[in-house]
């Protein structure tokens, strides 16, 4: 029994929790002579459960029967049934692939909705019908695949420089029966080498602004703008970019601020930043304002 207990921390969380009373009963019935040794190990097991996964333990109790629709309802998100089914299917595929290759940390519906869906819907507000989108460093397909499901009027493409990730999202796209090209390449190489042109690059959790501006500096003729999702420290990244003189030709506008849930009790501010060449700023600014005004006028009054 003690030998078995040494491996208990390798068990899934739910099994570890249920293992403790089982061990207690075994000791009482069969190994009273080893009570002190095994009791110590039981204490260690209980301590590990408390230390390593308190948030997950709470989530298990609260969300173990929760569905994708439940999470959407909790966040007051209303979508057509066909999109709900497709997003749920994508989410399950993402989790399945995540067991083989690290694609996401959002492995329950609550995190998938509160972070991935909310972020993608925020981006979708600023994308016009017919735009050609390149999702840079797509990873597991967020926001690119989510945008393609939410906005079938967009022409979305995905790219990732990691071969395994590009293969995974390509397989997911095929299983979802979505018409989305997937490129295994660095975005800046793709933009310089194939003569492709995009309206917007969507960029989420890829790298700091200073690296993006350096890497894409030779590529501005291949796209109109970047839409970046950043956290509350985005102003520090802007300051760093200015320090290295990377903003001299770039216009930056914060087009949206919204709240992203990071835990059961905490939320953080997220922003969508539009970056473009200063020569194009007035034109893009007018387009953005007109598009957002039109969207708001079409939204039902609550």
SVG drawing of the C-alpha trace seen along z (x, -y; Angstrom):
<svg xmlns="http://www.w3.org/2000/svg" viewBox="-34 -61 50 68">
<polyline fill="none" stroke="black" stroke-width="0.4" points="0.0,0.0 2.8,-2.4 4.5,-1.7 1.2,-2.5 0.9,-5.8 4.3,-6.9 2.8,-7.2 -0.5,-8.8 0.6,-12.3 0.6,-11.0 -3.1,-10.3 -5.7,-12.7 -6.9,-15.2 -10.3,-13.5 -8.7,-10.1 -6.2,-11.6 -9.1,-13.1 -11.0,-9.8 -7.8,-7.9 -7.5,-9.3 -10.6,-7.7 -9.8,-4.4 -6.3,-4.4 -7.7,-5.2 -10.1,-2.3 -7.4,0.1 -5.1,-0.8 -7.8,-0.4 -8.7,3.1 -5.4,4.6 -2.3,2.7 -2.7,1.3 1.0,2.0 2.0,-0.6 -0.4,-3.3 2.2,-6.0 4.1,-5.6 1.0,-5.5 -0.8,-8.3 2.1,-10.5 1.8,-9.7 -2.0,-10.4 -1.2,-13.8 1.2,-14.5 -1.4,-13.5 -3.9,-15.8 -1.3,-18.6 -0.5,-18.1 -4.2,-18.4 -4.5,-21.6 -1.2,-23.1 -1.2,-22.3 -4.8,-22.5 -7.1,-24.6 -8.5,-26.6 -9.0,-23.4 -10.7,-21.7 -13.2,-24.5 -13.7,-24.4 -14.3,-20.7 -17.2,-21.1 -18.7,-24.1 -18.3,-23.3 -18.2,-19.5 -21.6,-19.4 -21.4,-22.6 -21.9,-22.6 -20.7,-25.1 -24.1,-26.6 -24.1,-27.1 -20.9,-29.0 -22.2,-31.2 -25.3,-32.0 -23.1,-32.9 -21.4,-35.5 -24.6,-36.7 -23.5,-35.6 -26.2,-34.8 -25.2,-33.0 -27.1,-31.1 -27.4,-27.4 -25.3,-26.4 -22.4,-28.5 -22.8,-27.1 -22.6,-23.6 -19.5,-24.4 -17.7,-26.2 -18.4,-23.4 -17.1,-20.9 -13.9,-23.0 -13.4,-23.3 -13.5,-19.5 -11.1,-19.0 -8.8,-21.6 -8.8,-19.7 -8.2,-16.4 -5.2,-17.7 -4.0,-19.4 -3.4,-16.0 -0.7,-15.4 0.7,-18.9 0.5,-21.9 -1.9,-24.3 -4.0,-25.9 -4.3,-26.3 -8.0,-26.9 -9.1,-23.4 -12.6,-23.9 -15.6,-25.7 -15.5,-28.6 -12.0,-29.6 -12.7,-28.9 -15.7,-31.2 -14.4,-33.9 -11.1,-34.3 -11.1,-32.8 -14.7,-33.5 -14.8,-36.9 -11.5,-38.0 -12.6,-36.8 -15.9,-38.5 -14.2,-41.8 -12.0,-41.5 -14.9,-40.7 -16.5,-44.1 -13.7,-45.8 -13.6,-43.6 -15.6,-44.4 -17.3,-42.1 -14.8,-40.6 -11.7,-41.5 -8.8,-39.1 -7.4,-38.2 -4.1,-36.5 -4.1,-35.1 -0.4,-35.4 1.0,-32.7 -2.4,-31.0 -1.3,-28.3 -4.4,-26.2 -6.5,-28.4 -7.6,-31.3 -8.7,-33.8 -8.6,-32.7 -10.9,-29.6 -13.3,-31.2 -13.5,-34.3 -14.1,-32.1 -17.1,-30.5 -18.5,-33.7 -18.0,-35.7 -18.3,-33.5 -18.2,-36.8 -14.5,-37.1 -11.6,-35.4 -9.5,-34.0 -6.1,-32.3 -3.9,-30.9 -0.2,-30.8 2.2,-29.3 6.0,-28.8 5.8,-25.6 5.1,-22.6 3.2,-20.5 0.9,-23.4 0.3,-24.1 -0.5,-20.4 -2.9,-20.3 -4.9,-23.3 -4.9,-22.1 -6.4,-18.8 -9.0,-20.6 -10.0,-22.9 -10.5,-19.8 -12.6,-18.1 -14.7,-21.2 -15.2,-21.5 -14.0,-25.1 -12.4,-26.7 -9.4,-28.1 -5.9,-28.0 -3.2,-27.1 0.4,-28.2 3.4,-26.6 5.7,-29.7 6.7,-32.8 4.2,-35.4 6.9,-37.9 8.4,-35.4 5.0,-34.6 4.3,-38.2 7.6,-38.9 8.0,-35.8 4.7,-34.8 3.3,-38.2 0.2,-37.8 -1.7,-40.8 -4.0,-41.0 -6.3,-43.6 -5.7,-42.8 -3.2,-40.8 -4.8,-39.5 -2.2,-39.0 -2.9,-37.6 -0.3,-36.3 2.5,-36.2 5.2,-38.6 5.8,-42.1 5.0,-45.1 8.7,-46.0 9.4,-42.6 6.3,-42.8 7.2,-46.2 10.8,-45.1 9.8,-41.9 7.0,-43.3 8.8,-46.6 9.7,-45.4 6.2,-44.0 3.8,-46.9 3.2,-46.9 1.6,-43.5 -1.1,-44.5 -3.1,-47.5 -3.1,-47.2 -2.5,-45.0 -5.2,-44.3 -3.5,-43.3 -5.1,-42.0 -3.0,-43.1 -3.3,-43.1 -3.2,-46.1 0.6,-46.7 0.2,-47.6 1.3,-51.2 4.6,-49.9 5.1,-48.1 4.2,-51.2 6.8,-53.1 9.4,-50.5 8.6,-50.7 8.9,-54.5 12.2,-54.2 13.7,-52.2 12.2,-54.6 9.9,-52.0 6.8,-54.2 8.0,-57.1 6.0,-55.9 3.3,-54.0 -0.1,-55.3 -1.6,-53.5 -5.2,-53.6 -6.8,-51.8 -10.1,-50.9 -11.6,-48.9 -11.1,-48.2 -12.9,-45.2 -12.7,-42.9 -11.2,-39.5 -11.9,-37.0 -8.6,-35.5 -10.1,-33.6 -13.3,-33.1 -12.8,-36.3 -10.4,-38.4 -10.7,-40.1 -8.1,-42.0 -8.4,-44.8 -7.7,-43.8 -7.5,-46.1 -7.6,-45.9 -5.0,-48.1 -5.0,-49.1 -1.5,-49.7 -1.1,-51.1 1.2,-53.4 0.5,-57.0 -0.2,-57.7 -3.2,-55.3 -4.4,-56.4 -7.1,-58.9 -8.5,-56.5 -8.6,-53.5 -9.9,-55.6 -12.9,-56.8 -13.6,-53.2 -13.4,-51.9 -15.7,-54.6 -18.2,-54.2 -18.2,-50.4 -18.6,-50.5 -21.4,-53.1 -23.3,-50.9 -22.9,-47.8 -24.2,-49.6 -27.2,-51.0 -28.0,-47.4 -27.8,-46.0 -31.1,-45.5 -31.8,-47.9 -31.6,-46.0"/>
</svg>
